[in-house]
């Protein structure tokens, strides 16, 4: 399994809205589809059963490949739960106590005005610059060697840093010694719905100063569902179902107008890069929702032993 560098866990949809939007729901359907994909791409995809009957570990050569698989299954009518990505480490054959992690060669072509931000971002992700050269009068090519787990979420960051004018190429390089530290892919907390129902525009407008929302008025939400990014570094439970109180007294101009910013549209890849060990994604043909793995707030607080350390890893035994 040396060709695989990252894994995710795919399982049946276990959210309160399960079964309302897709046609292919059962674990057997999911298992058959994953093994079909493995048969088509045996060198780059591998599906394994887990201890549970409703979820499967899927190994891939890159996170982009696994995200593409999830998107394909979504288009085919599947409902899924997708876990946080995990990097695949190996033990050194000469020293079993030494862990090795996968590295990638990252080749970046970016406009000169944006190259500094790109270099800084890759350096912050434990990247080692190998080469830097000019491409014409207004473009620079840089080559980095970066641990795979530090590149989770980088594609979106790179697109924003270069305003879409950059070109990014990544390829597996080698397994080498593990570097210290973990990357926090979010850098902030989440806004979490405390109630189940349809979001109300008035409530969303009242909470706009708390962060950026992923949902709009009348969107379905449920307790434990992630509905936005918090402006603070911790998660925040809010009630977006509460409408404006009505009274018997009306006066001209008494109704307060509110301006609601449009929700942030997230892709599967963008959501996966935001996940920690506490979260997962609900994927259906018509919706993408992030949620806490443990929906109940009280239960979640009681089991608050795990920390948001960013990307986790698994050790592959050759």
N, C-alpha and C positions, 0 to 999 in steps of 0.2 A: 504493500500500500504506500510505497514511497512517493508515488506521483501525486498523492493527495495532500493538500496543505490546510484545508479548512473544512469545517462541518457545521451543519445546522440540524435541528430536530424538527421534523414535520409530523403532524398528527391531525386527528379529527378536530373539528371546531367545537370547543367546549364553552363558548360564550353564551349568555342568555338569549342571543339572537340566532343561535345555531339552527340551521335547517330552513331559514326563511328566504334565502337568496340564491342558493346553489342547488344543483341537481345530483352531484356526486358527493356523498357525505360520509360513507362508511369507511372504516379502517381497511377493509379488504379491497375496496376500490382504490384507495390511496396506495396500498402496498403493491397492487398489480401495476399501477401506473409508474411507481418508482422503479420496480424491477424491469419494466419495459424500457425505461430510460437507461437503466444500467446495461441492458442488452444491446442498446444502440450505441452507447458510449462507454464501453467497459474500462477503458484506460483512464477516463477522467471523471466518472460517476460511479459511486458504490453505495447501495442502500443496505442497511443492516437492521434487523429486528432488535427491539430493546426489551427490557424486562416487562414493560407494559404492552398490552395488546393494541393500544390505540395510537402509538407514535413510533417513529422510525428515525434512526440516525442516517443522515445522508452526507457522504464525503464527496468533496469536489476538488478540482485542481485550482479553483479560484472562487472567491465569493461572488464575482460577477456571474459566473456560470451557474451557481446555485440560485441566485436571484432570478436569472433568466428561466430556470426550470420552474420556479414558483409562479412566475408570470404566465408561462405556458399552461400550467395546470389551472390557473385562475381562468384563463380564456376558454379552457375546455369544460368549465362548469363545476370545478371542485371548490369545496369549502375546506379551509386548512387553518391550523394553528402553527405558526413558525416561531421557533425559539431564537435566542441570541446566538450569533455566530461564535464558534470556538476554533482557535488555531490548533493545528495538529503538530505536537512535538514528538521527537524520537529520542531514544537513549543512544548515547555514543557507544558504538560496538566495542571500542577499546576501553571504555570506562563507563560501566553501567550506571554509575551515580551521576554522570554528567548529562544534562539535557541539551538537546540541539533543537533549534527552531528554524523554520523556513525563512529565507530571504528572497526578495525580489529585486530585479534591476528595473529602475524607473527612469525612463527617458522622457524629458519634458522639453517641449519647444514652446516658448512663451514670448510675447512682446517684451521688449527691454523694460518698459515702464512697470511691468508686473513681475518681472523675474525675481526681484528682491523679496517680495512677499511669498513667492513659491519656495525659494531657497530657505527662507526662515521657517516656513511651515514644515518642510521635510526635515530640516535640522531638529526642530522640536519633536519630531517623530523618530528620533534616533537614527536618522539617515546619514550616511557617509557619502560626501560628494566625491565622485571619481573623476569627473571631467566637466569642463565648462568651455563652450566655444560660441563664437558669433555665427549666426545664420543670416547673412545679408546685413542690411543697415539697421534694422529695427527688431531683430529677433535673436534670442539666445537659446542654445541647447545645453541642458545640464543633465548629467547622468548621476544617479544616486543608487546606492545599495541600502535597502531599508527592510527591517523585519516585517513580515507579512501582517502580523497582528497590529502593527502601528499604522498600517495603510487602510484599515477599516474606516470608511467614511471619507477617505481622502478625495475620491473622484468628485464628489459634490463640492467639497471645499475648494478644490482646484478650479472647477468651473466658475465659482463665484469670485475667486481671487484674480482670475484672468478675464473676467467678464465674458467668458465663452470664447475667447480668441486663442486659447492655448490648445496644444495637442499633447496628449498623454498616452504613453505606451508602457505596459508593465509585462514582465515575464519572470517565471520562476528562475532563480539563480542557483541556490544551494541550501543545504542545511548547515548551520554554523552555531557557535556558542550563543546561548541565550543572553540577551541584554536585560539589565535591571529596569524595573518600572513597568507600569501599565498605563495605557492611554484611556482617559475618560472621554468617550465619544461625544457626550452631550455638553459637559461643562455647565449644566444648569439642571434644575429640577423640572418636574412635569406638573401640569394642571390636571387634576383627576376629578371626574364627576362623582359626587356623593349620592346622587339619586338616579332613578331609572325613569325614562320617559323621552319626550321630545324637547330639545333645547329651545329656549325662548330668546328672541332677539333682545328684549329689554334687559334680561339678566346678563347676556353676553356683553352688551354694551357697558353695563355697570362694572364688569370685571376686566375690561380691556387694559387697564393699567397694571394688571397682574401678569400679563404675558401675551403670547401670540396663540390664537386659537386654530385648531384643525377642523372645527365644526362650525356650521352656520345655523341660522334659525330653522327650526322644525327637523333638524337632523336627529336621528335616534341615538340616544346615549344610555349607558347603564352604569350602575355603581361599580367603581373600579376601572372604568374605561378612561384612557388618557385622551383628553380633549384639547391639549395645547402644551406649549412650552412655558414654564414659569420664568419670570424675570429674576427670580432668586435661585439660590443653589440647592434648595430643598423642594420636595414635592408639596403640593398644596391641594387640599380637598375643597371643592367649591360646588355650589348648587346653581346650575344654569337652567333650572326648570321654573324658577320663581318669577312670575309675572308682576306687573305693576298693580298695586292695590287700587281698587275702584271705590269711589265715594259717591254719595248722592248729590254733592255740590259740584257744579261745573262753572267755570268762569272762562272768559275769552283769553286764550293764551296760557291757560293753566297747565295744559298737557305738555310735558317736557319732551322736546325732540331729542333724538339720539342719533349719532352717526356710528355705524358699525363697520369696521374694517373687514374686507373679505377674508375668509379663512385661508390658511396656508395649505397648499395642496402638496401632499406627500406621496412619493412613489414607494414601491416595495424596497428598492435599494436604499432610499433615504431613511426609511423606517428601520431597516435592519441595522444601519450604521448608528442608530440612536439607542439600540437595545442594550440593557445590562442584564445581569442574572435575574433581576426581579420582573422583567417585562417579556411580553411576547406580542405577536401580531396575529390578528384575525383577518384572514384573507378570504374574500368571497368574489364571485364574478362581478358584482356591482359596487363593492365597498372594501376599503382598507381601514382597519381600526387597530390602534395600539391599545394594550390593556395591561394591567398588572396580572401576573400569574395567579396571585391570591386576590380575589376580588373584594372580599370582606375586609373592611378597614381594621376591625378589632383583631381578627386573626392575623392580618398582615403585621400589625404592631407587635403581637405576641411572638411572632416568628421573625423578628427583625434582626436575626443574627448575621445575615449576609450583608456585605457592604458593596457599594457600587464601585467596584474596582476596574470597570471597563471590560475589556475583552478577556474571556476565560480561555483555558486551553485543555486539550486532552493529550494523553501520552499514548502513542501508537507503539505497540510491541511488534517488532518485525518477526 
